Amino acid sequence: MTHTSFLNLILVLKSFYIQSKLNTLLLKHFALLMFIICFSLINLIYVTIMFSPIALGSTMTSSILDIKDVNYYFVTSVETNRTTDSQQHVVSQPEVCGDRQDNDLNGLVDENCSVESSSVGNPAANFNKSKTLRIGVVGDIDSNQGLTTQLEIANHYNVQALIIPGDFEYTNGKDVLSNIQSHGFTKENTDIVVGNHDSGNEVMTWLGNNRTFGQVMFDFSGNKLALFNIDANIKSDCSSPQFEILKSQIESSKALFKFAIVHQPFVTVKSDHPPNGEFDCYDPLFRAGRIDGILQAHNHNYQRFNIHGLLYGVFGTGTHDTGSSMYPLNSDTWQGSDCLKCITGENGITIIDLNLNNINSNHFVGWFVNMENQILDRFESSAG
């Protein structure tokens, strides 16, 4: 190889080396440019996802976003914006009737739903009054805040007729009557039976009657409901004028539903007060006259019996006594019949829905609702 050829080779290699360096430098700059572009796009996605929920009113917050978390935050932001409360991540929906769930998150179950008396679920606040007649029962009440709470519960559930099976005049009967009237329970839709702490004259004045016993009906219910008040403070055995009058009224009644009301109970477990001793006299009359249930009080607790298909209940759950001062339950049976539900220490009101759909079937459902609006007992008639 000549000297000239060698120099030419050196120049060619140098030119190739310089060109390679330039290509490498360009490649590095191209890679850096692509990195910057990709990084900018990732930041744009981050900013869009993080701030679009805030612009839409969502309360979703986060500190650092991982690419793997993009789907999570997207789903969360969508679900959060569906809620009616911007502070909750739980989706609120319209109330679904019949599922016994609090769908709209307002603390109530199946409210504003039409209730049918074929189920023993929770009572609906609103219901079809052409198909259901709703009554409320509470005895041994007193003039205090507890009574107001019970009346508010009755109003919440749109109770149409209030039944007080005795003892409303412990301290101030006039205040009690004023309170119940202020909640819409008047002489036109409220029955009061005389108890051992009540004045017979006060009860007769309320009933507009010259006696403390006998049939009571309300104009608003037509011939759908008849109540038969029994005064156990006076002579009431099978030989008494009271029994004969009640017998005639019960047997001639054409009402769809019939309930007997008494303060001193025919049926009760061992408690502070014993039974009134007239079960054998009246029970056959109740069955022959197609009475649907016997509503009692006197013992300050809640008891429910099914005596050969007939409801006997003690509803002395008014707030004259509360908590541990309510009467004890010293047994769980009456003459061999089990108390299906016996509760003491809980005040409340019993709600009973009468099914008006079928004139040939006296079907009803009931609930015992305590002062916290909790359902402590559910029951259903065995008839029909």
Residue, then its C-alpha position, 0 to 999 in steps of 0.5 A: m500500500t502506498h503512502t497516499s493510499f494509506l492517508n486516503l484510508i485514514l481520511v475515510l475512517k475519520s469521516f465515518y467516525i464523525q458521521s457515526k458520532l453525529n448519528t448517535l447524538l441525533l438518536k440521543h436527542f430524538a429519544l430525549l424528545m420522545f421521553i419529554i412528549c410521553f411524559s407530557l401526555i402522562n401528566l395531561i392524563y393525570v391532571t384531567i382525571m384528578f380535576s374533572p371530578i372536582a369540577l363536577g362536584s365530587t369530593m374524591t381526593s388523591s395524592i399520587l396517581d399510579i397508572k394502574d390506579v387510573n381505572y379505580y379513580f375513574v370508577t370511583s368518581v362516576e359512582t361518587n357523582r351518582t350519590t345524592d349526598s356529596q359527602q358519601h360514597v354510597v349510592s342513594q336510590p329511590e325506595v324499592c317497595g317490598d325489599r325491606q331495605d333502606n334504599d334511599l338512606n333516610g333511616l326508613v324501610d319501604e316508606n311511601c309504599s302501598v302496604e298490603s295486609s298479606s305480609v308481615g314486613n315493616p309497616a309502610a308510612n303511606f298505604n292504600k286506605s281503600k284496602t287497609l284500615r290501620i289502628g294503633v293500640v296503647g294502654d297505661i299512658d300518662s301526661n308526659q313526653g313519652l306519650t307525645t313520642q308515641l303519638e308522633i309514631a302513630n302520626h308517622y305511620n298514619v294511624q287512622a283509629l287510636i285505641i286506649p285500653g284503659d288508664f290514661e288519668y294517672t296524673n292529668g287526664k285533661d292534658v292527655l286528652s288535649n295531647i292526643q287531640s293535638h295529634g289528630f286523635t279525637k272523639e271521631n277516631t279514638d276509643i277509650v276504655v275505662g281503667n282502674h285509674d280512670s274516671g267513668n264519667e270522663v270516659m262516658t263524656w268522651l264516648g258520648n254515651n251514658r255507660t262505660f261499656g258497649q259498642v263503639m263505631f266511627d263514622f269514617s270507617g263505615n261498617k268496617l270496624a266495631l269495638f266492644n268496650i268491657d268495663a271490668n271495674i264493675k260487675s261483668d260476669c255472665s249474669s251481669p247486665q253488662f254481659e247481656i248488652l255486650k252479647s246482644q251487640i256482638e251477635s247482631s254486629k255486621a262489621l267486617f272487623k270486631f275487637a273486644i277492648v278491656h283494661q283488666p286482662f282475660v289472659t296474662v302471664k304472671s305479673d303484677h296483676p292477675p287475670n280478671g277471672e272471666f275468660d270462661c264467660y267471655d271467650p265462647l261469646f267472642r268466638a260465636g260473635r266472630i271477634d277478631g282479637i281482644l286488646q287488653a292492658h293493666n300489666h305494664n308490658y307487652q304480651r301476645f297470645n294465640i288462644h286457639g286461633l284468637l288474638y289475646g294481647v296485653f298492650g300496657t306499653g304506655t309511658h306511665d312506667t318506663g324501662s326497669s320500672m315496667y312490670p315483670l314477666n314471672s312466667d311465659t304461659w297462661q293456662g298452658s298456652d305459650c306467650l308467643k311474644c312477651i316483652t317488658g322494659e320497652n314502651g311503644i305502640t302496637i299497629i294493626d293493619l286490617n285487610l279490607n280486600n276480602i269481605n269473607s276473610n278477616h285478615f290482619v297483620g300487626w307490629f309492636v313499635n318501640m320508642e326508637n321506631q324499631i319493630l320488636d314484634r310482628f304478627e299475623s292473624s290465623a283467620g282467613 
